Amino acid sequence: MNRSKLLLLLIIAVIVGGFLGLDGHKLLTLENLQSHQSAIGQWIDQNLVLAVTGYAVIYVVVTALSLPGATIMTLAGGAFFGNLYGLAAVSIASTVGASLAFLVARFLMRDTLRKRYAETVSKMDRGIEKDGAFYLATLRLVPVFPFFLINLAMGLTAMKLRTYALVSWIAMLPGTFVYVNAGTQLGQIQSTGDIVSANLLLSFALLGLFPLIAKFVVGFIRRRKVYAGWQKPDHFDYNLLVIGGGSAGLVSAYIAAAVKAKVALIEKHKMGGDCLNTGCVPSKALIRSAKAADTLRHANRYGLESVPVKGSFKNIMNRVKDVIAKVEPHDSPERYRKLGVDCISGEASFVSPWELEVKHNDGRTERLTARSIIVATGGKPAVPPIPGLNDMQPLTSDNLWELEEQPQRLLVLGGGPIGSELAHAFARLGCHVTQVEKGERLLAKEDADVSELVLKQFESDGIDVRLKHSAAEFRIEDGEKVAYCDYEGETIRLPFDQVLVAVGRAANTSGLHLERIGVDTLPNGTVPVEDDMSLRYPNVFACGDVAGPYQFTHAAAHQAWYAAVNGLFGQFKRFKVDYRVMPWVTFTSPEVARVGLSEAEAQEQGVAYEVTRYGLDDLDRAIAESEDHGFIKVLTPPGKDKILGAVVVGAHAGEILAEFTLAMKHGLGLNKILGTIHPYPTWNESAKYAAGEWKRAHAPEGILRLLEKLHGWRRGGKNTKALRSTYAPD
Ligand SMILES: Cc1cc2nc3c(=O)[nH]c(=O)nc-3n(C[C@H](O)[C@H](O)[C@H](O)COP(=O)(O)OP(=O)(O)OC[C@H]3O[C@@H](n4cnc5c(N)ncnc54)[C@H](O)[C@@H]3O)c2cc1C
């Protein structure tokens, strides 16, 4: 705790101690007020301004320091100043006092809480941001919750002081009036219990119920408002219409068909979307060829003769196409039709929140209606407006797969997952790759030690990685393509044959006519979705890359479940999407697989953590395969085995990660992983060894010392020191 906090605590302790020591709390009793009422009243008549001011100051101190006596003070306000002045003085003083208490709690405790319970606090903050004013008003109106507790608790949230003071002031007015009014009748009240009479309680209960009723009414009005001006169809062609046949759309349609809803899936291009046609599947096929090339090039690691890699690039790309063709039936219209989905080839756009216009690929146009609509239109590679770039006929993940000739000198723009996966694959296939990244490291979302390991491997595979380089201009000079990059104030010239742009993705929203239904996109181009994946209307949803924030096939599928289920059954129950355990893998070599928090994120969010590392160079299976490099890093709360996050960097990282993901999802700690039998020698044993590292670091030293003594005693020996080191934690 810093000095200013200590000082404030000291001042508070002195005032509170003085108040209690001088029996201040005993002065503030109903009996005291009643017995001195006439004498005090006479004095106030002669010194009204001084009396009101003094009263307000005392009130502020009592409430700010959460001293006992606020109720009596309120009654006294009514008794001595009457309804009008009493209400004014009490409502202002109580608001000021409550705000001071709120500030004190915030100053003393919020940082500590945020550090220790970051997840809970950030969840609370999100709730407060959304409904905080409403909740505060409810708490103020319902006198069940002690006044001082609300002040202190609210101080720990992210609510703005202005909002807090204003809402408190307004919401406390009815209750203050009741108490002040009761104070004017002080002569008749014999105990504070009389205030809480049946009549008064009833009025408070009504006041408490009022905001709940108000919330329901507001929700109803909001829904009515959003649909105002639209004519809802009397009947619908479908229960669900899905726009886009990529990962998100396919899963949405599958779920709808599985629960016997009438569903149509509209796809303007190829079923399977990005993942099958231009994303995960072709890239992983290419990466496999690259890995084979690497194995041949380094066959001597396995006692064989290393050979120069020869082969036809065309054949490699044909293999990629074959792989796509082999996976294609999983996403084909034929399969989905069999499942009960109407597959429509065409482009959809909005007519109303229930109606789409579909331009069929054969030229026909028709309109279709549904109770719910899901937008699953995905994204496309973003090409930044760098002068001259478009003249280079840049490659992107969309058109790359049509390439027939291997580029000799490939310039890759972007050091994120897609840029890195492709840069590494092309380098291993024999291209001279220069990778340009404007940030300080590759895979910037991962921790620095992860990026470092990947960078090392990239450099040893011959990639010319240019960090902190920002591409500023492209030119053709003497028939040669050249990129000019800004690097720490210098201009760097990089000649190349082909440029591959992988600097981010843009959501596909053009042509959907979202403006017709009043849906704006966010600054990053995605559509704004609520927790239940709905857009502006409770019956219109979005999922997958078009919605973000994750751009993975499994994230799209995860969101699709919520969109489909809420779209079909949302009138009865709505489910909120849960991203707490979202794993991902970057398929470079070494692979990088992560779930939960990284160290950098934990620090950013103020989450206390400790790190357990296990080096894959220790794993027998990794050694047997000459792949003994990389590590596992697990974050846990200090002293606990709960997994906050895990990253695996190395061969088969994606597979190893699955165990940590499962453990996190189901609340299993490292002790449970350690207590599970893992077959030998597998890559997954590494998860168990990482758990073992954690256990070793948390060995109960006291018990071990006792055991050491016990064993020494059982041996009948005296000197047991040598054994000690065997059990000592690292
Ligand atoms: C090179 C690369 C590698 C990747 N590797 C991985 C990986 O290894 N693992 C992973 O999890 N993710 C990976 N991804 C990301 C993954 O491909 C996407 O997250 C996923 O495909 C998103 O699915 P989606 O359904 O949201 O969108 P998409 O798959 O893009 O599908 C959207 C579909 O909607 C159609 N459409 C658009 N507008 C309309 C309209 N108006 N009417 C009708 N149809 C329309 C489009 O034609 C498209 O078929 C990779 C991406 C790339 C580019």
The ligand as a Gaussian input file, in Angstrom:
#p B3LYP/6-31G(d) Opt

LIG

0 1
 C       -4.695000     -18.483000     -45.299000
 C       -5.650000     -18.715000     -44.180000
 C       -5.423000     -19.741000     -43.293000
 C       -6.295000     -19.974000     -42.246000
 N       -6.036000     -20.978000     -41.390000
 C       -6.864000     -21.225000     -40.370000
 C       -6.633000     -22.294000     -39.493000
 O       -5.658000     -23.018000     -39.634000
 N       -7.498000     -22.507000     -38.485000
 C       -8.592000     -21.709000     -38.305000
 O       -9.348000     -21.947000     -37.377000
 N       -8.847000     -20.684000     -39.129000
 C       -8.019000     -20.424000     -40.155000
 N       -8.302000     -19.403000     -41.024000
 C       -9.482000     -18.561000     -40.778000
 C      -10.762000     -19.249000     -41.277000
 O      -10.601000     -19.596000     -42.618000
 C      -11.943000     -18.315000     -41.091000
 O      -11.983000     -17.861000     -39.771000
 C      -13.257000     -19.005000     -41.397000
 O      -13.252000     -19.507000     -42.694000
 C      -14.415000     -18.036000     -41.220000
 O      -15.605000     -18.647000     -41.614000
 P      -16.883000     -17.780000     -41.977000
 O      -18.005000     -18.736000     -42.189000
 O      -17.067000     -16.689000     -41.017000
 O      -16.525000     -17.052000     -43.341000
 P      -16.150000     -17.643000     -44.761000
 O      -15.530000     -18.963000     -44.683000
 O      -15.416000     -16.574000     -45.457000
 O      -17.561000     -17.856000     -45.472000
 C      -18.359000     -16.780000     -45.873000
 C      -19.116000     -17.189000     -47.112000
 O      -20.137000     -16.230000     -47.354000
 C      -20.272000     -16.061000     -48.761000
 N      -20.954000     -14.774000     -48.975000
 C      -20.480000     -13.540000     -48.698000
 N      -21.410000     -12.612000     -48.968000
 C      -22.492000     -13.275000     -49.426000
 C      -23.789000     -12.871000     -49.863000
 N      -24.146000     -11.604000     -49.874000
 N      -24.642000     -13.827000     -50.269000
 C      -24.290000     -15.134000     -50.243000
 N      -23.093000     -15.566000     -49.859000
 C      -22.210000     -14.653000     -49.445000
 C      -18.844000     -16.115000     -49.249000
 O      -18.788000     -16.455000     -50.620000
 C      -18.238000     -17.202000     -48.352000
 O      -18.300000     -18.454000     -48.955000
 C       -7.445000     -19.159000     -42.098000
 C       -7.696000     -18.132000     -42.996000
 C       -6.820000     -17.917000     -44.029000
 C       -7.107000     -16.818000     -44.994000

